[in-house]
């Protein structure tokens, strides 16, 4: 990784990467949040018991 990169260059690279990603719908985001919430509950139960 190139650590000698300016903030503006890093921001430009990030925007390029984001523009290449497929768009996410609100339904997809909600489903992902619910999945992570449920997985988190399972992990907490495993640690307790």
C-alpha positions in Angstrom: 0.0 0.0 0.0 1.2 3.4 -0.9 1.3 5.5 2.3 2.7 8.6 0.5 -0.6 9.4 -1.1 -2.4 12.7 -0.5 -5.9 13.0 1.0 -7.3 14.3 -2.3 -5.8 11.4 -4.2 -7.2 8.9 -1.7 -10.6 10.5 -1.9 -10.5 10.3 -5.7 -9.6 6.6 -5.6 -12.4 5.9 -3.2 -14.9 7.6 -5.4 -13.7 5.6 -8.4 -14.1 2.4 -6.4 -17.6 3.4 -5.2 -18.7 4.3 -8.7 -17.8 0.7 -9.9 -19.9 -1.0 -7.2 -23.5 -2.0 -8.0 -26.2 0.2 -6.3 -27.8 -1.1 -3.1 -31.5 -0.8 -2.6 -33.1 0.0 0.7 -34.6 -3.5 0.9 -31.1 -5.0 0.5 -29.6 -2.8 3.2 -32.4 -3.7 5.6 -32.0 -7.4 5.0 -28.2 -7.1 5.5 -28.8 -5.2 8.8 -31.2 -7.8 10.0 -28.9 -10.6 9.1 -26.0 -9.0 11.0 -28.2 -8.3 14.0 -29.3 -12.0 14.1 -25.8 -13.2 13.7 -24.7 -11.0 16.5 -27.3 -12.5 18.8 -26.1 -16.0 18.0 -22.4 -15.0 18.7 -23.4 -13.6 22.1 -25.3 -16.7 23.0 -22.3 -18.9 22.1 -20.0 -16.8 24.3 -22.3 -17.1 27.3 -23.0 -20.8 27.2 
